[in-house]
Amino acid sequence: MSAKHPHKAVFIARHGNRADFVDPNWPKTAKRPHDPPLSQDGVQQAKKLGKRLKPEGIRHIFASPFLRAVETAHHVAEAVDLDVKIEHGVCEWLNPVWYKTEPDFLPLEELAKTFPRIDRSYKPRMQIAYPEHDEHAQVWPRAGQAARTLAAEFEGPILIVGHGATVLGMSYGFVDRAQEVKCGLCCLVKVVHTESGWKLELNGDQSHLE
């Protein structure tokens, strides 16, 4: 890969703020309490992320199947005029404390009614296994493997939208865990492949939200 793509870039983003973070009562009335959308300010964060990425030449966008990640990716896709590929390998940590049963995701056809930039032809490159009890031993390796697979298969730069735990896992799929990676809401991580290997170029950047 280093010979073919000497300066390949992978952008990794966390979703924007979520409805249940803003309104603690939201899950009590929601039809899908395990799968909250973005809050109003989260939508604005996602749009700012799209504006930030517009000049970066993104060629492919991937997103976790959870609604908040899909919605974040969709707003970026609107800004850069691309489709969104749903990749299960970068989904949220399937923690049995958070999810009493395996979480279901909205079908592509239903997602596409709200988010028409969904790529209905894309097939996830990784499958997931519920439950995941250990973030470091299970979630990080799973997300890291997914990110490396996408980086190897698709021409870059690419963007992958995930969650707190999987932003860390994807980042550590490229760089050493000794590097502390930041993963605030709607943050941006960038890793670049050079002749000497993968380098962390952006670390949890949130300057686009200011």
Steps between C-alpha positions, in 0.01 A plus 500: 500500500787739571620480137156559353382762750810668649294771666165335562277673756226361721273742684318361805214692662274449796129573455354832618308558820206263551140566598514306826809691615299824474163374625526234775130418451543423130535120531181474701284597204714383207400208278865395478659608829824316424557696178468877558537751217707816518382787716441837335848616593635166384359569154681834496821327608467249215445778247810680627694176466382477139616855433836420659548193279384655174850595380659169604411303187313224683420216260301258716292538817425212737278509807397282791140376457385683815276792410716773654800392292295464181351844550843655562641333189201612294560866578864462402395318182271790411795738529743292293246343259558133577302194604518340846598136539370328814779296661408284800864446592522853644174493698470593866640276774237226541517522878239275669467761776372747240317251277315219675457324166679531168402844363310505174581755231260670266494323160679677216177562314350676799816699568511609137154655526640755744860500380493461120880494477511149646680264263257208480742283305779500758550184704671531842852362497477377859238328710453572870440267792291591803586533785834675535616508862844656463567828320876456469506129417192475279374839376830667414634205297167460318481869405869512415471204267197654330677832444812332361286290267325808362826692465656213304202448269384853419685788338554780748457733663213326680284601795367257760238618751476302821467531876724577796629145546530427129673831420767383742502150355523622140781740591691227681459282195755732337711651781646371824276489806765692688372811323205654683220557249227752580142424396256777597166542325534571127877503532733422213797263499723472195761233435730521200697218342854600406809307402579452868151377596180647639522834676244679716451841338180619673412390853139558603491837324187704580611836364220485239244518784627829640 
